[in-house]
């Protein structure tokens, strides 16, 4: 008999999170026909990944969420960086839902989770208990595995980002540019806001700096174009990549601005994939812009604003294709140019290994 499965995930205003959820649904629907998803923005998530035949519950509605976990026989939690070092009430709430599900008889599974060691002691205690009662626990990278072992004593299996499942059927044909065609490249770009905050933290990335990077690249490649692809589609400044792009182009000269196209109509992961597939490379910040590029074997430079970006690159053995957002615009642009001009030297062995591991899991 088919068990009722509930997936708890953070999908909604981030196309990366939505691709994660799509990958999880794709995997678990092979064995479960009764699936519900508890997410913060169910309408956006449903429209983004086009799974309309599921039950969608708003995570922000605690009554409905509790009713759904009580009805479930199998609860899967994860797919993304949910347990973080600045864990707050949301993490306590989600972990509490898992506890309620367990008490009422559901099997608990922690799946491909990104984990930091939370500062909140209660989150840490509750996560330790959830890890111990789970039927299985997998994490998305080696660093998360180390952190889980430190907190719980459990050594979980590494099962990389579920977006790889979502992208499994994508055409990964490698397009090669001859050096004579470098001026005609199209570069995908994804940026987000980063602000200075707290004592001793000087990391910052704002539209004026991004404009300098874009200007340098487009002045080098005289006939090149930029396709700005949004991953964050939220309403707040830090979660809205299109807002960043619109502010960025204000700092561009008219001739440079005319060669930058903001894809503000893009609301679905597969639309991002289609654009990226047709581009010659990526300069990206958000983790899933980098994941999409590696899956499609596109040359990229990751502006590593968060440890999770570097953790992913380390896992796929491509950490040399990263740079700090604190570097000067000219240095970031020059490294991107160098990568594009030497794309034929990129070795994708680490990505091949990750895909093989996922296929084995499926």
C-alpha positions in Angstrom: 0.0 0.0 0.0 1.3 3.5 -0.9 2.2 5.6 2.1 1.3 9.2 2.2 4.4 11.3 1.9 4.9 14.9 3.0 7.9 17.0 1.9 8.9 20.0 4.1 11.0 22.4 2.0 11.7 26.1 1.7 10.5 26.5 -1.9 8.8 29.7 -3.1 10.7 32.9 -3.8 14.0 31.3 -4.9 14.3 29.3 -8.1 17.1 27.3 -6.7 14.9 26.1 -3.8 12.2 25.4 -6.3 14.5 23.2 -8.4 15.5 21.4 -5.2 11.8 20.6 -4.5 11.2 19.5 -8.1 14.1 17.1 -7.8 12.7 15.7 -4.5 9.2 15.3 -6.0 10.7 13.6 -9.0 12.6 11.1 -6.9 9.9 10.3 -4.3 7.0 10.1 -6.8 8.6 6.9 -8.1 7.3 5.1 -4.9 4.7 7.5 -3.5 1.6 8.6 -5.3 0.1 10.6 -2.4 2.4 13.5 -1.9 1.9 16.8 -0.1 4.4 19.7 0.1 4.7 22.1 3.0 6.5 25.2 1.8 6.5 28.9 2.7 5.1 30.1 -0.6 3.0 27.3 -2.1 1.4 29.3 -4.9 4.8 30.5 -6.3 6.4 27.1 -5.8 3.6 25.3 -7.6 3.5 27.7 -10.5 7.3 27.6 -10.8 7.8 23.8 -11.0 4.4 23.0 -12.5 3.5 20.1 -10.2 -0.2 20.9 -9.9 -1.6 17.5 -8.9 -0.1 17.5 -5.4 -1.5 18.9 -2.1 0.2 22.2 -1.3 0.3 23.5 2.3 1.5 26.9 3.5 4.2 26.5 6.0 3.2 29.9 7.5 -0.1 28.3 8.5 0.8 26.2 11.6 -2.6 24.7 12.0 -2.8 23.3 8.5 0.9 22.2 8.6 0.3 20.3 11.9 -2.8 18.6 10.5 -0.8 17.5 7.4 2.1 16.0 9.3 -0.3 14.2 11.6 -1.9 12.6 8.5 1.4 11.6 7.0 3.1 8.2 7.2 6.5 9.4 5.8 7.9 12.9 6.2 11.0 14.1 4.3 12.7 17.2 5.5 15.5 18.9 3.6 16.9 19.7 0.2 18.8 23.0 0.9 20.5 24.8 3.6 17.8 24.9 6.3 19.8 24.4 9.5 22.1 27.5 9.6 24.4 29.2 12.0 21.8 32.0 12.5 18.9 29.5 13.0 15.8 31.2 14.3 12.1 30.5 15.1 11.6 29.1 11.6 14.0 26.3 12.3 12.5 25.6 15.7 9.1 25.5 14.1 10.1 23.1 11.3 11.9 20.8 13.7 8.9 20.8 15.9 6.7 19.7 13.0 9.0 16.8 12.5 8.8 15.9 16.1 5.0 16.0 16.0 5.0 13.8 12.9 7.3 11.3 14.7 5.1 11.2 17.8 2.0 10.5 15.7 3.7 7.6 13.9 5.4 9.0 10.8 8.8 7.8 9.5 11.2 10.8 9.4 13.8 11.2 6.7 16.4 14.0 6.5 17.3 14.4 2.9 20.3 16.2 1.2 20.4 18.8 3.9 22.9 21.7 4.0 23.9 22.1 7.7 25.8 24.8 9.7 26.2 24.5 13.4 23.4 26.6 14.9 24.2 29.2 17.6 20.7 28.6 19.1 21.1 25.8 21.7 17.5 24.7 21.5 17.8 24.3 17.7 20.9 22.3 18.2 19.3 20.0 20.8 16.2 19.5 18.7 18.1 18.8 15.5 20.3 16.3 17.4 17.1 14.4 18.5 15.6 14.6 15.0 18.8 13.2 13.5 18.8 10.2 15.9 15.1 9.3 15.3 15.3 9.6 11.5 15.2 6.5 9.4 17.9 7.9 7.3 19.9 11.2 7.1 21.8 12.5 4.1 23.6 15.8 3.6 24.6 17.7 0.5 28.3 18.1 1.0 31.3 17.1 3.0 31.3 20.1 5.2 27.7 19.4 6.2 28.6 15.8 7.0 31.4 17.0 9.4 29.0 19.4 11.1 26.3 16.8 11.6 28.9 14.4 13.0 30.1 17.0 15.5 26.5 17.8 16.7 25.0 14.3 16.7 27.8 11.7 16.5 26.1 10.4 13.3 28.1 10.2 10.1 25.5 10.8 7.3 25.8 9.8 3.7 26.5 12.6 1.2 23.8 13.0 -1.4 24.3 16.2 -3.4 21.8 18.8 -4.3 18.4 17.4 -5.5 18.5 20.0 -8.4 20.8 17.5 -10.1 17.8 15.2 -10.3 15.6 17.9 -11.7 18.3 18.6 -14.3 18.8 14.9 -15.1 17.2 15.0 -18.5 18.7 18.4 -19.5 20.8 18.5 -22.7 24.4 18.8 -21.6 25.9 19.0 -25.0 29.2 21.0 -24.7 29.5 23.9 -27.1 33.0 25.0 -27.9 33.9 28.5 -28.9 36.9 29.1 -31.2 39.1 32.0 -30.1 38.1 34.0 -33.2 34.5 34.0 -31.9 35.2 35.4 -28.4 33.8 38.8 -29.2 30.4 37.3 -30.0 29.9 35.6 -26.6 26.8 35.8 -24.5 27.5 35.7 -20.7 24.9 34.8 -18.2 25.2 36.8 -14.9 23.5 36.5 -11.5 24.2 38.9 -8.7 22.6 39.6 -5.3 22.8 42.1 -2.6 25.4 41.6 0.2 25.7 44.2 3.0 28.2 44.9 5.6 26.9 43.9 9.0 28.4 43.4 12.5 31.9 44.2 13.8 34.8 43.0 11.7 32.6 41.9 8.8 33.6 43.9 5.7 32.1 41.7 3.0 29.8 43.8 0.7 28.6 43.5 -2.9 26.4 46.3 -4.3 25.1 47.3 -7.8 27.8 49.9 -8.4 30.5 47.3 -8.0 28.7 44.9 -10.3 28.4 47.6 -12.9 32.2 48.0 -12.9 32.7 44.3 -13.5 30.1 44.2 -16.3 31.7 47.3 -17.9 35.2 45.8 -17.8 34.0 42.5 -19.4 31.9 44.2 -22.2 34.8 46.6 -23.0 37.1 43.6 -23.4 34.6 41.6 -25.5 33.5 44.4 -27.9 30.4 42.5 -29.3 29.5 40.5 -26.3 26.1 40.6 -24.5 25.0 40.0 -20.9 21.9 38.0 -19.9 21.0 38.7 -16.3 19.3 35.6 -14.9 17.4 35.9 -11.6 17.4 33.1 -9.0 16.0 35.1 -6.1 12.5 36.2 -7.1 11.3 37.4 -3.7 9.8 40.8 -2.7 12.6 42.0 -0.4 15.8 43.6 -1.6 18.1 40.8 -0.5 15.9 38.2 -2.2 15.1 40.0 -5.4 17.8 39.7 -8.0 15.9 41.7 -10.7 15.9 44.7 -8.3 19.6 44.4 -8.0 20.0 44.3 -11.8 17.8 47.3 -12.3 19.8 49.3 -9.9 23.0 48.0 -11.5 22.2 49.3 -15.0 21.8 52.8 -13.6 25.6 52.9 -13.2 26.2 51.7 -16.8 26.9 54.0 -19.8 24.2 53.9 -22.5 26.3 51.9 -24.9 27.1 49.2 -22.2 23.5 49.2 -20.9 22.2 48.4 -24.4 24.1 45.1 -24.2 22.6 44.0 -20.9 19.3 42.1 -21.0 17.5 41.6 -17.6 15.4 38.4 -17.8 12.7 39.8 -15.5 10.1 37.5 -17.0 11.9 34.4 -15.8 10.0 32.6 -13.0 10.8 28.9 -13.5 13.9 26.8 -13.1 13.6 25.3 -16.6 13.5 28.8 -18.1 16.8 29.6 -16.4 18.3 26.4 -17.8 17.2 27.2 -21.3 18.8 30.6 -21.2 22.0 29.3 -19.6 22.2 26.5 -22.1 22.3 29.1 -24.9 25.0 31.2 -23.2 28.7 30.7 -23.3 29.4 31.0 -19.5 28.2 32.3 -16.2 29.4 34.8 -13.7 27.2 33.9 -10.7 26.6 34.4 -7.0 23.6 32.4 -5.9 24.5 28.7 -5.4 22.0 27.3 -7.9 23.2 29.5 -10.7 26.5 27.7 -10.1 24.9 24.3 -9.8 23.0 24.9 -13.1 26.2 25.9 -14.9 28.2 22.9 -13.7 25.4 20.6 -14.7 25.4 22.1 -18.2 29.2 22.1 -18.3 29.3 25.8 -18.8 32.5 27.7 -17.8 31.8 29.8 -14.8 33.2 32.0 -12.1 31.5 31.8 -8.7 31.5 34.9 -6.5 31.6 33.0 -3.2 29.6 35.1 -0.8 28.6 32.2 1.4 30.4 29.0 2.7 27.8 26.8 0.9 29.0 28.0 -2.5 32.6 27.0 -1.7 31.4 23.7 -0.1 29.7 22.8 -3.3 32.7 23.8 -5.5 35.0 21.8 -3.3 32.8 18.7 -3.6 32.8 18.9 -7.4 36.6 19.7 -7.4 36.1 23.1 -9.1 36.9 25.4 -6.1 39.6 27.2 -8.2 36.7 28.8 -10.2 35.6 31.0 -7.3 36.5 34.4 -6.1 35.7 36.5 -3.0 33.2 39.4 -3.4 35.7 41.5 -1.6 38.1 41.4 -4.6 38.3 44.5 -6.8 35.9 44.6 -9.8 38.8 44.5 -12.3 40.2 41.4 -10.7 36.8 39.6 -10.8 36.3 40.6 -14.4 39.8 39.5 -15.5 39.4 36.1 -13.9 36.0 35.6 -15.7 37.6 36.6 -19.0 40.5 34.2 -18.4 38.1 31.3 -17.7 36.2 32.0 -20.9 39.3 32.1 -22.9 40.5 28.8 -21.5 37.2 27.0 -21.2 38.6 24.0 -23.1 40.9 23.3 -20.1 38.1 22.8 -17.6 37.9 19.3 -16.3 34.4 18.2 -15.1 35.4 14.9 -13.5 34.0 15.9 -10.1 30.7 16.8 -11.6 30.7 13.4 -13.5 31.3 11.7 -10.1 28.4 13.5 -8.5 26.0 12.6 -11.3 27.1 8.9 -11.1 26.4 9.0 -7.4 22.9 10.4 -7.9 22.0 7.9 -10.7 23.0 5.1 -8.3 20.7 6.5 -5.6 17.8 6.8 -8.0 
